[in-house]
Amino acid sequence: MSGWADERGGEGDGRIYVGNLPTDVREKDLEDLFYKYGRIREIELKNRHGLVPFAFVRFEDPRDAEDAIYGRNGYDYGQCRLRVEFPRTYGGRGGWPRGGRNGPPTRRSDFRVLVSENY
């Protein structure tokens, strides 16, 4: 299985993010949750000690991913309410953004946006 950071995801590639999973979740559990929406190509479970597990599930058909989001977002799974959505994509070669909540962006631009209301 390849890493998600080097493959930019989004609505068109059949990939979904599944968050707020129980700490004892297994790939088989995810397969059982999502198999009815379509053929699953890949499940990538991220289960790091001390953090809430999350996963990426990739369907062969992007329409199946949409159905899975509609059917499983907000679904009560044990003591957890699942968060299921299309993964966020960031600029560059994928991965997490720099800066954000922990500080300013690492690269600034000379361009600014000016919003005004003209009637």
Stockholm file with secondary structure:
# STOCKHOLM 1.0

chainA/1-119         MSGWADERGGEGDGRIYVGNLPTDVREKDLEDLFYKYGRIREIELKNRHGLVPFAFVRFEDPRDAEDAIYGRNGYDYGQCRLRVEFPRTYGGRGGWPRGGRNGPPTRRSDFRVLVSENY
#=GR chainA/1-119 SS CCCSTTSCCCTTTTEEEEESCCTTCCHHHHHHHHGGGSCEEEEEEECCTTSCCEEEEEESSHHHHHHHHHHHTTCEETTEECEEECCCCCSTTSSCCSSGGGSSCSSCCSCCCCCCCCC
#=GC SS_cons         CCCSTTSCCCTTTTEEEEESCCTTCCHHHHHHHHGGGSCEEEEEEECCTTSCCEEEEEESSHHHHHHHHHHHTTCEETTEECEEECCCCCSTTSSCCSSGGGSSCSSCCSCCCCCCCCC
//
